């Protein structure tokens, strides 16, 4: 798993949609919430931040006003747990499908920029209106 120190540059990269590697490395400061990159052998792992993953879930689900979606730092693999308030059946299905998809594609996320705690675990929660305002 990639590790970094606070304020250390982070490298970002993306994969070529045609199946090959298209690697674009740019040094970024920690506060910009960019993905962490780990290169090992011929494998490249791009890790989303907790904030990026949460935003992706919220935009896919479009929870109603007053319902937040939260991510909590998990101890296993995946290293995150998603939760939401009570929603209608259509949005609940969308939430379940999006979480299942992301648990496969992004089982590990970067929690280093999350400062909110729930006990001893990192936690981040947002409403749709907060994500749309960004």
N, C-alpha and C positions, 0 to 999 in steps of 0.2 A: 504494500500500500504506500502511495506517495506521502512523503512528509515534507514539511517546510517550516521555516522559522517565521515568526511574525515580521512583516514588512519585507520579506525576501521576494524577489521577482518570481512570478508564476509564468509558466509557458502555456500558451494556448495552441491548439491544433484542431484540424478537422479532417475527416476522411473523405476521399473522393467518392462521390455517389456512384461512380461506375465500378467501384470495387477495389480500386488501388488506393495507395496512400497519397493524399495531397496534404502535405504537412506545412503549416504556416505557423512559425514560431514568433511570438511577439512577447516581449517582457512587459509585465503589467504589475501594478502595485496591488497589494493584498485587498485594499478597500473597494476595489472595482468589481469584486465578486466574479472572477473569471474561473474557468475550469482549471484543475490541476492536471498535469500531464506526467505520466510515468512511461519511460521507454525501457523495454527489456527485450533483448534479442530482436526479433522481427515483429514483436507485438507492441501496439500503442494503445494506451488506456487513457481516455479522456473522462475526467471525473467532473460531474456537475456539482455546483454548490447546492446547499439545502435551499437557498432562496430561488435558484433557477428551477429546481425540481418542483418546488411548491407552486411557483408561478405557472409551470406547465400543467399541473393538475388543475389548478383553479381555472385557467383559460379553457381547458377541455370540458370541465364540468359545468361552469357558469352557475355556481351555487346562488340561491336566492338571497335577497337582502337579509342581513342578520345572521347568516350561517357562515362561519369561518371554517377553513380547512387548516389542519395543523400537521406538522411533521415532528416526530420525536426521535431523537438519537437512539437507535437500537443497538443491542449488544452483539448481534449475530450478523449473518449475511442473508439478506440485505441488512445494511446498517441504519435503516430508517423504517419508521412505522407511520402510516398515514391515518388520520382520523377526521371525521366530519360530523356535524350535527345532523339532525333529522331532516331529510329532504324527500321530495316526491320520488316516485318509483323511477321515472326516466333519469333524473339526475343521480339517483343512487346507483343505477345500472352504469351510467357514464363514469361515475367515481370508481366503482369496482373494476370496470374494464381498463380505465387509465392507470390505476394503481397496479393491476396485474401486468400490464404492458411494461410499465416503468420498473417493476421489480425484476423483470427479465433483462431489460436493456441497461438499467442503471442500479445494480444491486448495492453499490457503494457510492456515497456522496461525500463531499467535503463539508465538514461541520465547523471548520476553523473560524469562520466569520460570525457564527451564531453566539450571542452572548446571553440570550434568555435561557433560563434553566427551569426545569420541572424536577425538583429534587436534585439529583446529581447528573441528570441527562439534559442535553441541549434540546430546545424546543422552539419552533417558529410557527406562528399562526398568522394568517392574513384573510381579509375579506376580499371579495371580487372588486369592490370599489377601490381598494388600495392598489391592487394589481393594475387596474385600468388607468389609474392616475399616473402611473410610471411612464 
